[in-house]
Structures are given as structure tokens and as C-alpha cells.
Amino acid sequence: MNNRIQPSLADSGTPIAGFPPNSQPSTFNDLSRRQILQTMAACGLWFSLPGLTAKAAEDRGPKRAKSLITVWLAGGPSQLETWDPHPGTTIGGPTKAIETSIAGASICSDYPRIAEQLKHFSVIRSMVSKEGDHERGSYFLKTGYRPEPTVVHPSIAAILAKQLADPTIEIPQNIALGDVQFRGRGGYLGNQYDAFQVFEPGANLHNLKSYLSDDRQQRRLAGLEMVSKTFARGRKAAVEATLHQHTLEAALRMMRSEQLKAFDLTDEPQAVKDSYGDNSFGRGCLVARRLVEQGVRSIEVTLTGFDSHAENFTFHRRAAAWLDPGLAALTKELVERDLWQSTIVLVLGEFGRTPNINPFEGRDHWPTGFSCLLGGGGLASGQVIGATDPTGEKTTPEDPVEVADLYATILSQMGVNPDQEVITPIGRPIKFSEGKLLDRLRVS
């Protein structure tokens, strides 16, 4: 079949008994990475990067290669305390609403800066899912597929990193910024497409400086190569499955790259850093903008603090204090730097929160009728799609939007055919997405 591709055989995609689908340890690849990093540390393979300058984007505007930024709101944000408030109703609680730059669309009053930037997005208020568990919901909202016992699906970020790979990018093309519990996986495409996780965005990346002289370092590299070649004799298939050489070469290339400067915020004006917020999420959003300028395909920035079974309103006010400046500054800078038309920004979590308020002043898991923001990349903006019942009695929102349809639309807009089939290592054909395109969001 013309639109089928064969992925790497490095990851069979078959879960290991006792582990849920989204947290499968890799029998070879994760161990290989640990061993390689330990060996490299012993060999002193940490390279000094003096005098680096950020690689500025060579072009701007809609013709530029597209990137995806996902702002992941971990824990399940309440739609009623973010993008779909219902003040003055039984389910609304104390949350107030403010008008936005989209006529007739109100959001929670804790987001005044995002309200100014909302015209660049469309607001979807009718996302629906059948997964109300954190891990399963995260898997579904990052892959577009519900978890299965026989396959690990790649995240949409991993698909983009593989299908839109740019050989001039020397740093990972699927990057997760922040302390995310369930990061995107490469799944059946191979663990080399797992998200590269940076726990403290904006801080110096560790283990990048060599404590050895160049001569001694080269001798150790030569010794490592000799050991690797000796070990590989008669074990070619097993060695390839571990991704040992791939990981080693990618690590060495990255450590020497000037593009690493994208992670370092020391050259950013203080006023810019202040606009994003002096916290890990704000710094993550700023790093995300810098990674887009380098051409990285997929960046995820995580903000935790939305698992509000108790004290829901306090939890959301605290999270908003970080989310409002960080997301607003990111949007504003992408627009001002002529990067908005080449960057899709998606803001969502694994599900929403119940209309009813429980005895602990909390809201529980609610996969039916939650909200997300989507904009940039040539997508339509200024729309409000779907509606939820202000009484909380109807469990199905108006104009429901399926997760698979959302991701089929994003893949297509990024230039990837969502109907393309992949033959997994066990011979099973799977499409990148089973969804249908949301034509009202596609204008270019």
C-alpha cells in the first residue's frame, strides 16, 4: 500500500505484563540509555560549550516549517475555572468571568492576559472522551488512541518528530519541558522518538562540560569504540535493537551543538523573562519559543496543579497565576516574531472536572464536555465551538468534538497525512489517526 511505512524494529510496541500501556519500560532502549550515559560519564564525554550563540530562525511567516507547542495542564483542569465559566449558576461556584478579544466569549476572570490574546485561538468547549483515569486519559489525549493491551501508540509529538525530521536540527525534535508524569512515547515508531525531558526549563542542562583534556577525551572515545565493536561481533541484530550507537551518536552531536543555547535563558532581556513569569512554567514557555526558533518540531510545556478533588477554586487560582502570564507572553511573542502562522499551540489536559461541587469544595474527573484552546499554524481563530449545559444536567455537550478528530486536524495542518498506515513490528497496520478533519478549523 503506497501510504504505508515500516517503522524501526527497535520497539515491538508490545506491553510488558504488569505495566499499563503508557508506562511500558523498554527492555532494551531505556537500559541502553542508562548504560550509555554512565559509560559516557566515566569516559568524560561532557563537552564544554563556550561562546555559543542561538541559531536564529532563517525565515518567518506561514511558509516556515511548522512546529507544535502543547501546553499540558496536568491533573485535569476544570473547564468551569478556565475557558467555560458559568457564573451565577448552581454549578458555577464563586468563579467570575471576563470578556475577551473574541466577541461574546467569556473566560475565567483569573486570566486577564490570556483574555487579551484569545482572538488568536479557537475555544473548543465540547471535547469528549471515555477515559476518566489520569494515566489512561493522558495516553488518549497525547496519542488520539485509547490504551490497548497489545500496542503502544506513539504520541502525536513523536509522529511529527519522525515524519517531519529535519537533519539540520542537532537537538531532540520531541522535547518535554517540566515535570510531566506521563510523557509522550515513541511507541511502535521506536523509543528514539520518546520525548526528551527537561525537568527544570531555563536551568543549565547537566553533564555538558568535559573535565578532561581533548587528547584524553579522544583516547577514551577510541577505547569505547573498540569495546563497542568487539561486543557487536555476532550480535548485530541485538545491538541494533538497543539503539546503543544511535543514542551515542545523537548524544555526542547534541553536546557539540550550538543549538543547545535555546535552553539557556541568560541572554534573554530581564523584561522578557519577567513577562513570562519567574517560575518553571514561565521559563518553560520561554524556552519553547526559543526551541521553535531553532526549528524543533514538537515541544510540550507542563503545568501541574489541576487535580482538584478538594479546594478546587484555590487550586485553580494558584495555577492561573502561572498559566496566565506564561501562555499570554508565549502567544504575544510568537505573533510579534512572525512565528504564529508556523506554530500550532494546543492547550489542554487529560479531561475536565465535574459540574457538581463535592463536599470538599472540589470537582472530580469529568471526561465529558471539557475545554481546550487551539490556534496558530494557519488554523482558524476567533471561534467558539460547542457548549456545555449551565445546569450541569446534560452529560453530552452541544457539538461534541472527538479527540481523534482534533489530532487528525492537527496532523493534517502540520503536513502529515493522518490516514497514513504504519506497519508495526508485529505486522499490524495502524493509521496515524482514526479521526476526521474538523474543516471549520482549517483555513490554509
N, C-alpha and C positions, 0 to 999 in steps of 0.2 A: 504494500500500500504506500502511495507516494508520500503521505504526510505522517508516516511512522518513523520514529527514530529509536535507536538502540542505545540505552544508557550504559554507563560504566558498570562492569560486573563487580565493582568493589563492594556494593551493598545489595544484598539479596532482597532487602525490603521485608524479610520475614521476621516477625516479632519473636523475641525470646520469652519463653514461658516465665510467668511471674511478673512481667513488666507491662504496664499499659502502653498502647501504641505510640504515644507521643514522647515516651521517655525510654525507648529501647536503647540500651547500651550497645555500641558496636563491638563485636567480638574481636575485630582486628583494628579498626581505624582509630578508636579512641585510645586504645592501648598503645598503638603506634605513635600517636601524637605525644603521649606522655613520655614514652621511651626516647623519642627524638629530642624533645625539649630537655630531658635530663642529660642525654648524651651531648647535646649542643652546649649545655651549661658547663659540663665537665670539660669540654674542648675549648671553652672560652669564646663561643661563637656569638658574641653580642657586639654589635658594631656601633662605633661612635658615629654620630650624625651631626657634625658641626656645620654651622653656617647654612642650614637648609632654608630654602625659600619655597613657599607654597606654589604648586603648579596651578596657575590661573587657568580658568576655562578659556579655550581658544575661540569659542563662539558663544553667542547668546541667542535668545529668542526661540520660537517654536520649531525651527529646523534643527536645533541642537538635539543630540541623543537624549532620550528620556530617562529619568530616574524616578523611583518610588520612595517616598518617605511615609512610613506608617508610624503614627503616634499611638502607641499601645497603652490603653488605660486599664492596667491590670487589676483584676478583682471584680470587674463588672460594674461600670458606672451607672448610676441612676439616670435614666432619661429625664426624669422629673426635676432633677437638680442640675441638669446640663442644658440640653438642646430642645427639650419639650416640656417646659413647666406648665402647670395648670394651677396658678394661684387662685385662692378663693374657693377652691373645691374641697370636697372631703378627702381626696387623695393627694391634694397639693401640699399639705403641710404648711410650714412657715415660709417656704421658698417664694421669693418675689421674682418678677420678670421685668426685662427691659427691652425696649425696641432695638432694632439692629439696622444695619445698612441694607438689608433685604426688606423691602416694604411689606408690612403686615406680619413679619416673622419676629417673634419674641424668643429670647433665651433667658436662662437664669441670670439674675442681676449680679451674680458673683463674677461675671465675665464681661466687664465693660470694654476691655481692649479687643477681645475677640468679636464682640458685637460690631465694632467699627470695621473689622476685616471680613465679616461674614459674607459680604457681597461676592467675595472671590470663591466661595464654596456653594455647593448644594447641600441642603439638610435633608437627610433621609430619616424619617420618624417612624418607619414601619418595617424595620428589619425583623425577620422571624427566623427562629432556629428551633431545633428539637433537642438541643444539648444544654442542660442546666447545671452541669458539673464543671468546675473550674478547668480541670485538665482536658476533658473531652471538648468543652466549649472553646478553649484556646486552640486545640487542634483543628476544630472545624473552622474557626474564624481566621486561621492562618493558612489553611490549605484549600478551603472550599469543599472538603470532603469530610463526612463523619468518620470517626475511627472505625477501623475494621481489624479483625484478629490476624489477617494474613498478609497485610501490606502496610508499609509506612509511606504515606503520601508526602511529596515534597511541599514545603511552603511555597506560596506564590513568590516570595523573595528568592527562594532557591531556583525556581523556574526561570526567573528573569536573569539571575546571575549566570545560569548555564546558557540560555538561549540568546542572550544579548551580551555575551562575554566580549570584552574589549582587551586585546593583548597589550595595549599600551598602559593599562591600569595595573600597577605593581602591588597594590594593596588589595585585600579581600573585596569582592564585589557584592557580598551579602554581609552586612555589619549590624549587630545589635548593640545599642548603647543603653546601659543601665542594667539594673539587677533584675532581669526577667527570669521567671521561674520556668516557663515552658518556651524555650527559644525555638525558632523555626529550624526544621531539619531538612537535610537534603533528600531523605527518604530513598526511594528506589533510584533516584538520579545519582546517588553516591554521597558519602559523608563529606567529601571535599566541598560540597555545597552547603553544609551546615553554616549557620550564622556565626561569624567571628565576633565573640562577645567582649565588650569593653565595659567593665563594671563601673569605673569612675570616669565618665567622659570629661575631657578637658585636663585631666591629670596626665603626667608623663607616663607613657607606656613603659612597663618594666622590662628589664633584661635586654636593653638595646645597646649597651656600651661594652666594648671589649676591654678587658683588663690585661690583655696580652699584647706583645709586640706583633707587628704584621708577620714577621718571619715565623714566629712560634705558632701563631694562629693558622698560617698556611700549612705548617707541618702537621698540626692536629687535624685539619681538614683532610689532608692527604692520608693520614692514618685512618680516619673514619671511612674514607672512600675504599681503602684496601679491605677493611673489615667488612664493609657492606658487600663488596664484590665477592669476597670469599663466602660469605653467608648465602649469597644469592645462587651459588652454583647448585644446580639440581633442584632449585626451589623457585623457579621463575614465576609460576602462577601464584604461589603462596605469597611471595614478596610483593608482587603487583597488587594483590588483594589488600595488603596492609596499607597501601598508599605511602609507604615509607619514603621513597625517593621523591614522589610528588610533594609531600609535606615538607621535606627537607629543602627542596629547590624553591618552593613557594616562600618558605620562611626566610631563606637567605636573600631572595630577591626583595622581599618586603623590607628586611632590615637595612638594606642598602638604599632604599628608595627615598627620594626627596618628597614623595607624596605623603609620607608619614607625617609631615608637617601639618597636615589637615587636622590631626588630633591635638595639636598643641595650640593653645589659645593665647600664648604670651604676646603675639604680635597684633592681637585684636585691640582696638581702642577701648578704653575703660567704659566709655559711654555706651558702646555696643554691647559689651558684656553685661552692663547694668540693665540694659533694656530687656535682655533675655531672663534675667534673674540670677542671683548669686546662689545657685543650688544645683544639684546634679542634673535635674531635668532641664533647667535653663541652659546649662552648659552642653547638655546632650543635643538640644535643638540647634545651638550654635555650631557644634561640631558637625551636625547633619548638614547644615548649609554649606560648610566648608568641604564636606565629602561630595556633595552634589557638584560643587565647582571642580572637583578632581575627576568627575565622571563616574563615580561609584553608582551602580545600578539600584541597589536596594539598601535602604537604611531604616532601621526600626529604633525609635526612641521610646523608652518605657517610663511611665509614671505609675507608681503603686499608690495604694491607699483608698481603693474604692470598694473594698469588701466590707460593706457597711450593714451587717446584720444587727448591729447596735449603734446608737448615736450616728445615724445616717447623715443628719444635717451637719453635724460637727465635722465628720469625716470629709464630706464634700466641700465644705468651706475651706478646710485646710488644703485639700488637693487643688482647689481652684486658685488659691494664692500662688501656686507654682505653674499650673496649666495656663492660666490667662496670659501672663506676660510672655511665657516661653513660646506658646503656639502663635500668639499675635505677632511677636517680633520675628519669628521664623517666616510667617506669611508675608509680612511687610517687606522683609529683606529680599525674599525670593522675587516679589513683584518689582521692587526697586532695582534689582540687579538683572532684570530681564531673564529670570530663570523660572518664572511661574509657568509659562506655557510649555516648558520642557520637564516640569516636575509635578507628578501627581502626589497630592498629600491626602492621606486617609487617616481619619481619627475615629477610633472605636475600641471596644473591649470585647470580652468573650460573651457577654449578654447584658441585659439591663436589670432593673430592680422592680419589685412588685409594687403595684399601685397602693395596696394596703400598707399601713404602717403598723409594725408589730409592737408588742408590749414594751420592747426595749428601745423604742424610738428608732428602730431600724427598718430596713427593707430587705427582703430576701431575694433569691435568684429568680429572674424573670426573662426567659429566652423569647418571649412572645411580645413583639411590639417595642423594640428598643431603638436607639438612635445612633447615627454616625454622621460625620462630616466628610465630604469628598469634593476635591477641587483641584485645579491645575491641570497641566498636561493636555490642554486643548479641550477638556471636558466642559460641559455646560455649567454655568454658575447662576446663582441667584434663585434657584428653585427650592421649593419645599415639597418633598414627596411623602405622601402618606400622612395619616393622622391616627392618634390614639384616643380612646374614649375618656373624656374628663371625669366620668363617674367611676371608671375602673371596672365596670360590669362586663364589658365586651372583651373577650380574650383574644380576638383577632382584630388587628388594626385595619384601617382602610388602606387599600392599595398596597398589600404586603410585598416586600422585596426579599427574595431568597438570597442567601449567602452566595450560592454558586453563581447566580446571575450577576451579583456585584463583582465577583472576581473574573468572570468571563469578560465583562465590560472593561475592567482594568487591564487585563492581559491584552485584549484586542487594541486598546488605546496605546499600550506600550509597544505594539508592533509584533506581538506573539499571537499566533493562531490558537485560540482556546480549544478548538476541535482537534488539534494535532494529537495523534496517538503515540504513546511511548510503549515499547515492548519491554516490560520489566525483566530482570534477570531470571525470573521463573517462567517467562514466556507469556505473561498475561498482558493484553493490550489495555491501556488506560489512557483516557483523554486528559489533557491538562485541566479541563473543566467540563462539567456536565451542564453548565448553566447556559442561559440565553442572554443575548446582549440587551442591555437597557438603552434602547435607541434614543430616548429623551435626554440622556446624559452625554450623547456623542454628537458633537457639532463639528469636529475636524479630525 
